[in-house]
Amino acid sequence: MYLQIIDICAPIMSSKARSQKQVCDHFGQILENKEFSDLEIECDWKDFHCHQSILAARSPVLKAMIQDGKEKPLKAKQLLKIEVDDVDQGVFAEMLTFIYTGDLKKEKVLTEKASELLEAADMYQLDLLKEVWEEKLCSILNVENSVEFLVLGDLYQAPKLKNMALSLLRTKKSKIEDSNVYKNLFSRRQDLEVNNNR
């Protein structure tokens, strides 16, 4: 009897997962299709055609920027246009992909601009993106990047990343304590001091 109940529920759960994937795919197509966009965002000399309601629902910071932009008069049939000058266009494109689909796509951007993506997620109050990206950074944490990741975790309030980096630094302190990056960081931030007795 119990096994039969599980078997009946399994198709329902897979239908829900398929439905969620379809929604994400459709929203990805909406982002790529300029036809119904009502907002143009200029970032790093590139124009992104977006949708006010989607961005406003996903990011309180973008919502405020949209509201601020609406205070300026527009000509008939003119798109609302706002400018973003604090994020690289590749990072912004990934951020938009996440806003629309809940996914990240370009692995090159993710690995080469790790700190910028975490900063953008923090800046635009995209908490889920920040959480996803913090998990990604934790998964690639090693001795070589531990000081950098400690700084990122501290700077952008990513506690899991910060604590994992601190823990790694405590166990591998002898390997990196002579590096200039390590000395510079801990000379300015005694509160982060790596102490093996902690």
C-alpha positions as CSV (number, residue, x, y, z in Angstrom):
1,M,0.0,0.0,0.0
2,Y,2.7,2.5,1.0
3,L,4.7,1.8,-2.2
4,Q,1.6,2.4,-4.3
5,I,1.2,5.9,-2.7
6,I,4.8,6.8,-3.6
7,D,4.2,5.6,-7.2
8,I,1.1,7.8,-7.5
9,C,2.9,10.9,-6.2
10,A,6.0,10.5,-8.3
11,P,4.4,11.7,-11.6
12,I,2.9,14.7,-9.8
13,M,6.3,15.8,-8.5
14,S,7.9,15.3,-11.9
15,S,5.1,17.3,-13.6
16,K,5.8,20.2,-11.1
17,A,9.5,20.1,-11.9
18,R,8.7,20.0,-15.7
19,S,6.3,22.9,-15.2
20,Q,8.9,25.0,-13.3
21,K,11.5,24.3,-16.0
22,Q,9.1,25.3,-18.7
23,V,8.4,28.6,-16.9
24,C,12.1,29.3,-16.6
25,D,12.6,28.5,-20.3
26,H,9.8,30.8,-21.3
27,F,11.1,33.6,-19.2
28,G,14.5,33.1,-20.8
29,Q,12.9,33.5,-24.2
30,I,11.1,36.7,-22.9
31,L,14.5,38.1,-22.0
32,E,16.0,37.3,-25.4
33,N,12.9,38.7,-27.3
34,K,12.7,42.5,-27.4
35,E,9.1,42.5,-28.7
36,F,7.3,43.2,-25.5
37,S,10.1,45.0,-23.5
38,D,9.2,48.2,-21.8
39,L,12.6,49.1,-20.4
40,E,16.1,49.6,-21.8
41,I,19.1,49.4,-19.5
42,E,22.4,50.7,-20.8
43,C,25.3,49.0,-19.1
44,D,28.9,49.3,-20.2
45,W,27.9,50.6,-23.7
46,K,25.4,47.7,-24.3
47,D,21.6,48.0,-24.3
48,F,19.6,45.4,-22.6
49,H,15.8,45.2,-23.3
50,C,14.0,44.2,-20.2
51,H,10.6,44.2,-18.5
52,Q,9.9,46.6,-15.6
53,S,7.5,44.3,-13.8
54,I,9.9,41.3,-13.8
55,L,12.9,43.4,-12.6
56,A,10.9,45.2,-10.0
57,A,9.6,42.0,-8.6
58,R,13.0,40.4,-8.3
59,S,15.2,43.3,-7.1
60,P,14.3,46.1,-4.7
61,V,17.2,48.1,-6.0
62,L,16.2,47.8,-9.7
63,K,12.6,48.6,-8.6
64,A,13.8,51.9,-7.1
65,M,15.8,52.7,-10.2
66,I,12.7,52.1,-12.4
67,Q,10.5,54.3,-10.1
68,D,13.2,57.0,-10.2
69,G,13.3,56.8,-14.0
70,K,9.6,57.1,-14.3
71,E,9.7,60.5,-12.7
72,K,11.4,61.9,-15.9
73,P,9.0,62.7,-18.7
74,L,8.9,60.4,-21.7
75,K,7.9,61.0,-25.3
76,A,5.0,59.0,-26.7
77,K,6.0,55.3,-27.4
78,Q,9.5,55.9,-25.9
79,L,10.9,53.1,-23.7
80,L,11.9,53.9,-20.2
81,K,15.7,54.0,-20.2
82,I,18.0,53.7,-17.2
83,E,21.7,53.4,-16.9
84,V,23.8,51.0,-14.8
85,D,27.4,52.0,-14.5
86,D,28.5,50.0,-11.5
87,V,28.6,46.5,-13.1
88,D,30.5,45.0,-16.1
89,Q,28.2,44.1,-19.0
90,G,29.0,40.4,-18.8
91,V,28.2,40.3,-15.1
92,F,25.0,42.3,-15.7
93,A,23.9,39.9,-18.5
94,E,24.4,36.9,-16.1
95,M,22.5,38.8,-13.4
96,L,19.6,39.4,-15.8
97,T,19.7,35.7,-16.8
98,F,19.3,34.8,-13.2
99,I,16.5,37.3,-12.6
100,Y,14.5,35.8,-15.5
101,T,15.3,32.1,-15.2
102,G,16.9,31.4,-11.8
103,D,19.9,30.0,-13.6
104,L,23.4,31.1,-14.5
105,K,24.8,30.2,-17.9
106,K,28.2,31.4,-18.9
107,E,30.8,29.5,-17.0
108,K,33.6,31.8,-18.2
109,V,31.9,34.9,-16.7
110,L,31.3,32.9,-13.5
111,T,34.9,31.8,-13.0
112,E,36.7,35.0,-14.3
113,K,34.4,37.5,-12.5
114,A,33.5,35.6,-9.3
115,S,34.0,38.6,-7.0
116,E,32.1,41.0,-9.4
117,L,29.1,38.6,-9.5
118,L,29.0,38.3,-5.7
119,E,29.3,42.1,-5.5
120,A,26.4,42.7,-8.0
121,A,24.2,40.2,-6.2
122,D,24.8,42.0,-2.9
123,M,24.4,45.5,-4.5
124,Y,21.1,44.7,-6.2
125,Q,19.8,42.7,-3.2
126,L,19.4,39.5,-5.2
127,D,19.7,37.3,-2.1
128,L,19.1,34.0,-3.9
129,L,21.7,34.8,-6.5
130,K,24.1,35.7,-3.7
131,E,23.3,32.5,-1.9
132,V,23.8,30.4,-5.1
133,W,27.0,32.2,-5.9
134,E,28.3,31.8,-2.3
135,E,27.8,28.1,-2.6
136,K,29.7,28.0,-5.9
137,L,32.6,29.9,-4.4
138,C,32.7,27.6,-1.4
139,S,32.9,24.7,-3.8
140,I,36.0,26.1,-5.5
141,L,37.7,27.3,-2.3
142,N,41.4,26.3,-2.0
143,V,44.6,27.5,-0.3
144,E,45.5,29.8,-3.2
145,N,42.2,31.7,-3.2
146,S,41.4,31.5,0.5
147,V,42.5,35.0,1.4
148,E,40.6,36.5,-1.5
149,F,37.5,34.6,-0.7
150,L,37.8,35.5,3.0
151,V,37.8,39.2,1.9
152,L,34.8,38.6,-0.4
153,G,32.8,36.8,2.3
154,D,33.5,39.6,4.8
155,L,32.9,42.5,2.3
156,Y,29.6,41.2,0.9
157,Q,28.2,39.6,4.0
158,A,28.6,36.0,2.8
159,P,29.0,34.2,6.2
160,K,29.4,30.7,4.9
161,L,32.2,31.7,2.5
162,K,33.9,33.8,5.1
163,N,33.8,31.0,7.8
164,M,35.0,28.3,5.4
165,A,37.9,30.5,4.2
166,L,38.8,31.3,7.8
167,S,38.7,27.6,8.7
168,L,40.9,26.7,5.7
169,L,43.3,29.5,6.6
170,R,43.6,28.3,10.2
171,T,44.6,24.8,9.0
172,K,47.0,26.0,6.3
173,K,48.3,29.2,7.9
174,S,51.9,28.1,7.7
175,K,51.6,27.9,3.9
176,I,50.4,31.4,3.3
177,E,51.3,33.6,6.3
178,D,54.4,34.9,4.5
179,S,52.5,36.1,1.5
180,N,52.0,39.9,1.1
181,V,48.2,39.5,0.6
182,Y,47.9,37.7,3.9
183,K,50.1,40.2,5.8
184,N,48.3,43.2,4.2
185,L,44.8,41.9,5.0
186,F,45.5,41.0,8.6
187,S,47.5,44.1,9.3
188,R,44.3,46.1,8.5
189,R,41.7,43.6,9.9
190,Q,42.9,42.3,13.2
191,D,39.3,41.1,13.8
192,L,39.8,38.5,11.1
193,E,43.0,37.3,12.6
194,V,43.6,33.6,11.9
195,N,44.4,32.0,15.2
196,N,44.9,28.2,15.4
197,N,43.6,28.3,19.0
198,R,40.1,29.4,17.9
